[in-house]
Amino acid sequence: MTRSVPKSASLGYTIALQPIVDADLNHVADELLYRHHHRERTATIDDDVQATARACAVAIYEIGLETLCEQRTLFINVSEQWLLNSELCRLPTDRIVLEVLESTPPTAAVRDAMANLKSMGYTLALDDFQTDQDHDSLLDHCHIVKFDVSRDLPLAQIESLRAQGFTLLAERVETHEAFDRCKALGFSLFQGYFYERPRIQRSRGTHRDSSSLTHLLLITKLYRSEIDLGDLSRLIAKDAYLTEAVLKRAKAVTHADSRTSDTLRASIERLGVIELRMLVTIMLLASHGPASKLEIIKGLTRALACQQAAFERSVGEEEGFMLGLFSHMPMILDVELETLIQQLPLTSDQAKALTQRAGRLGALLSDVESAELGEHVDALPDTLLEKAEIEAQRWMEKTQF
């Protein structure tokens, strides 16, 4: 019995917005909140990265920032893994505040990432700031400090931060009396039930039956030294959800009229490689969560080894790479090979190489697999797998899965 590509959770997720107001009760910003289902009033989060990816996918690629919050700023919760992923930190700097979760450890890598994001023009906020968690070292890279005012407040530190020029945001402000008290303490931004509860947002109907296979293939192509836009366009066109996201985002990035009709390739050109990498990575994380790092490294190592072996045997580097990657896809995606083959753009010879190890490509793949088992293969360099694994690790560092 075959298995389909699993979904890590229901695809009925959505987002909520909680307004953030200034001291005059002007609605100036919103915090983006993830909801596992539109009937949920509180968050159910098993994976911080996936929750942020899904929230961003709905806000940016399904609804669109202008429609969602007009000209207001959007606060987005980001974890350590998100901060350290350079491709995920490509959101619009003029519309987004990156809100660093209180669970984020104040490591040197986190501080460096925050300093880099600040230099790129992002506004950064520290969520639920607490003095006993050694987060003081992150203050140099932040503009906004949030305090949960339902707890005892460190009044001396609040005054010190205000005097240093930090913007103070009071969260969980439940009553107008609490609002007045926080305002007197020097807070200038406020969110909580005293103003409004989070409002569930319903995406205007996008089917989310998206393919992680397409996403993985796109990411490998987007990191190659030579990028074929026509090839990218053909691959994206096979995924309706991804196609819609690309078209919508391209219009938003260039402020094109919503009635303007663009081809998919023109939209890809408008987005550019960096924006497209972010979009595809977010879609992959939103659809299936962070893929198995170990299995992706193994798959990329095999693909790169097959690519090099194909070059040395003059049988086509690109074909060798894709066949090596395809051969490990059942482990990455947890799907039977015969089911996967039905989704892959394979020729008859490629399918036979994959299933029967037939032909020159099949023999190449078989040799690489033997080398993986520690067997000596005369036709392969002894350092082939070692070099391929180093290159695979470099790719992983770029995408930070």
LUMFIKE-316208 format. One record per residue (C-alpha): residue in three letters; z, y, x. Coordinates in steps of 0.02 Angstrom, whole numbers, plus 50000, padded with zeros to 5 digits. Example, Ala and Ser with C-alpha at 12.3 -4.5 7.8 and 13.67 -1.06 7.14 Angstrom:
2
ALA503904977550615;SER503574994750684;
//
This chain:
401
MET500005000050000;THR499505016850071;ARG500585032250078;SER500055050150050;VAL500605064350162;PRO502415067450112;LYS503055083750046;SER504735088350121;ALA505265096549960;SER504625102349792;LEU503175114449797;GLY503955124549655;TYR504855136249774;THR504805155049752;ILE505705170749810;ALA506945183449747;LEU507195201649795;GLN508855210549803;PRO508705229549804;ILE509455239949945;VAL509885257849900;ASP510405273449994;ALA511925284249964;ASP511025293349822;LEU510595276649739;ASN508755278049784;HIS507935260849794;VAL507285261249973;ALA507155242950027;ASP507325224849971;GLU508015209150049;LEU506855194150037;LEU507775178649976;TYR507145160749965;ARG507345150649806;HIS506995131949800;HIS506465133749618;HIS506195148549502;ARG507675143149395;GLU508885143749541;ARG510005159049556;THR510655154949730;ALA509825148349886;THR509685129849927;ILE509205129350110;ASP509095113750217;ASP508065121750354;ASP508165140350398;VAL506435140750477;GLN505595132350330;ALA506485143650206;THR505915159350299;ALA504145152450316;ARG504045148850130;ALA504755165750084;CYS503505174450199;ALA502075163950131;VAL502455169149953;ALA502835187449994;ILE501395190850115;TYR500015178350074;GLU500245174549889;ILE500905190649811;GLY500575203449949;LEU501805216250016;GLU501065231049924;THR501165222249757;LEU502885215049793;CYS503835230349854;GLU502585244849852;GLN503045256249997;ARG504825249950018;THR505425240850173;LEU505695222150165;PHE507175213950253;ILE506775196050309;ASN508095183850371;VAL507635176050539;SER508515162450637;GLU508565158650823;GLN507025147350815;TRP506035160750723;LEU506515174150849;LEU505965163350995;ASN504285159350917;SER503075172850974;GLU501745167950846;LEU502945169750699;CYS503505187050754;ARG501865195550709;LEU502355202850541;PRO501915221050498;THR503105231750602;ASP503035246550483;ARG503525236450329;ILE504755223550395;VAL506565223450453;LEU507005207450545;GLU508765202650491;VAL509555191450624;LEU510615178150541;GLU512465177650583;SER512265159550643;THR511095165150784;PRO511925162050953;PRO511945177451068;THR511055168551210;ALA510045176951347;ALA508435170151269;VAL508905177751100;ARG509325194451180;ASP507675194651275;ALA506715190451116;MET507595204351020;ALA507255216851159;ASN505415212051155;LEU505325213650966;LYS506155230750975;SER504865236251104;MET503485230450985;GLY504125242550853;TYR505175231350743;THR506775237250661;LEU508125224150686;ALA509705221450586;LEU511235210650621;ASP511745201150466;ASP513575199050416;PHE514225206450578;GLN515885199250636;THR516825204350791;ASP517505186950825;GLN515785179250852;ASP515325188251015;HIS513845197050934;ASP514245213451021;SER512975208651155;LEU511585209551023;LEU511975227250970;ASP510925235251107;HIS509365228351024;CYS509795232650843;HIS509635247650730;ILE510565241650575;VAL512225232550561;LYS512695223750399;PHE514485220450344;ASP515065209050205;VAL516245220950118;SER517045207050016;ARG518015203150176;ASP519305213350270;LEU518345226950360;PRO518615231650544;LEU518815250050508;ALA518935255850690;GLN517345246650738;ILE516415253150586;GLU516865270850638;SER516345267250817;LEU514655260150765;ARG514345274750648;ALA514755287050789;GLN513535277950903;GLY512125280950779;PHE511945263650701;THR511405262850520;LEU512765253650424;LEU512305242850275;ALA513635236450155;GLU513205219950071;ARG514095211549925;VAL514545228149848;GLU515095222149677;THR515785237849593;HIS515495256449593;GLU517245258649662;ALA516755247849812;PHE515165258249831;ASP516165274449836;ARG517365267149964;CYS515965261050078;LYS515085277650063;ALA516675286450119;LEU516795274850270;GLY515075280250330;PHE513935266850260;SER512215273650214;LEU511375258050140;PHE512065246750004;GLN511625230649915;GLY512565220549787;TYR512845216949604;PHE513485234749573;TYR511665240049576;GLU510675224449533;ARG510695205649552;PRO509265197249647;ARG507675196849544;ILE506645180849543;GLN504805183949583;ARG503485172749508;SER501955170849616;ARG500405173649511;GLY499865155749512;THR499335148349676;HIS499225129549696;ARG500115124349854;ASP499305107449883;SER498935111950062;SER498495100150204;SER499575098950360;LEU498135089650441;THR497035105150422;HIS498425116150490;LEU498705105350644;LEU496835104650681;LEU496705123550660;ILE498165126950776;THR497435116050914;LYS495775125150896;LEU496605142250892;TYR497405139251061;ARG495835133151149;SER495045144451280;GLU493415145751180;ILE493595148550994;ASP492155145050876;LEU492345156150721;GLY491085145950625;ASP492065130150660;LEU493685138650604;SER492845144950446;ARG492215127650399;LEU493915119850428;ILE494865133150329;ALA493615131750186;LYS494195113850157;ASP495925120250106;ALA495905130949948;TYR497685137549971;LEU497365142550152;THR495695150350107;GLU496515161249974;ALA497875166450096;VAL496605171650228;LEU495565181750105;LYS497095190650032;ARG497865194450200;ALA496235201150272;LYS496105213650129;ALA497915219050153;VAL497755221150342;THR496215232050327;HIS496745240550163;ALA495115235050085;ASP494825237949900;SER495365222749799;ARG493635222449721;THR492795221049890;SER492015204049916;ASP492065196850093;THR491505180350162;LEU492815169050236;ARG492095171450410;ALA492155190450393;SER493975189150338;ILE494385178350489;GLU493565191250602;ARG494575205050520;LEU496215195750546;GLY495905191150726;VAL496565176250821;ILE498375182050838;GLU498605185650652;LEU497725169450606;ARG498865159350721;MET500385166650632;LEU499655163450460;VAL499235145250497;THR500915141950581;ILE501865149250433;MET500825138950312;LEU501175122950410;LEU503045126350414;ALA503075131450230;SER502145115950173;HIS503015102650274;GLY504405110050379;PRO504445109550568;ALA503395094650617;SER504125081750734;LYS504125089950905;LEU504135073250997;GLU502675066150897;ILE501645082050918;ILE501925081751106;LYS501385063451110;GLY499845067251004;LEU499335082151110;THR499635072451271;ARG498485058651212;ALA497195071151151;LEU497175080551317;ALA497105064351415;CYS495635058451310;GLN494795075451334;GLN494915074151524;ALA494355055951525;ALA492885060651413;PHE492395074451535;GLU492415062251681;ARG491385049551583;SER490185062651510;VAL490495057451330;GLY490995074451256;GLU492645083451290;GLU492865090351114;GLU492525073351037;GLY493755065051156;PHE495105077751116;MET494935076150928;LEU494855057150933;GLY496445056551037;LEU497315068250916;PHE496685058950763;SER497305042450833;HIS499105049050835;MET499015058250669;PRO499775043550570;MET501395045650670;ILE501395064750658;LEU501045065350471;ASP501835048750417;VAL500265042450333;GLU499285026250344;LEU497745026850456;GLU496555021350318;THR497185035350206;LEU496995047950346;ILE495215042550387;GLN494685046750210;GLN495205064850245;LEU494455066550419;PRO492715073350455;LEU492175057750551;THR490495050250589;SER490275031450572;ASP490395029250761;GLN491985039750770;ALA492785029750629;LYS492385013450718;ALA493085020350881;LEU494675024950791;THR494905008950692;GLN494084995850803;ARG494085004350975;ALA492205001550971;GLY490895010551079;ARG491165021851229;LEU492435032751139;GLY493375017551077;ALA493455010651254;LEU494055027551317;LEU495435028151187;SER495945010351225;ASP496085014451411;VAL497195029551378;GLU498315019251263;SER498475005951399;ALA498985019451524;GLU500295025551400;LEU501055007951406;GLY501215009251594;GLU499714998451635;HIS498585002951781;VAL496825007251724;ASP495525008151862;ALA494425020151764;LEU495815033151744;PRO496675044251874;ASP498495039451902;THR499065057251863;LEU498055059151703;LEU499485057051579;GLU500715067151683;LYS499535082051689;ALA499125080151504;GLU500965080151457;ILE501295096051558;GLU499865104551466;ALA500515098251299;GLN502225105551338;ARG501415122251376;TRP500555121951207;MET502215118151124;GLU502995133051210;LYS501655144151135;THR501965138250957;GLN503835134550972;PHE503895119950850;
//
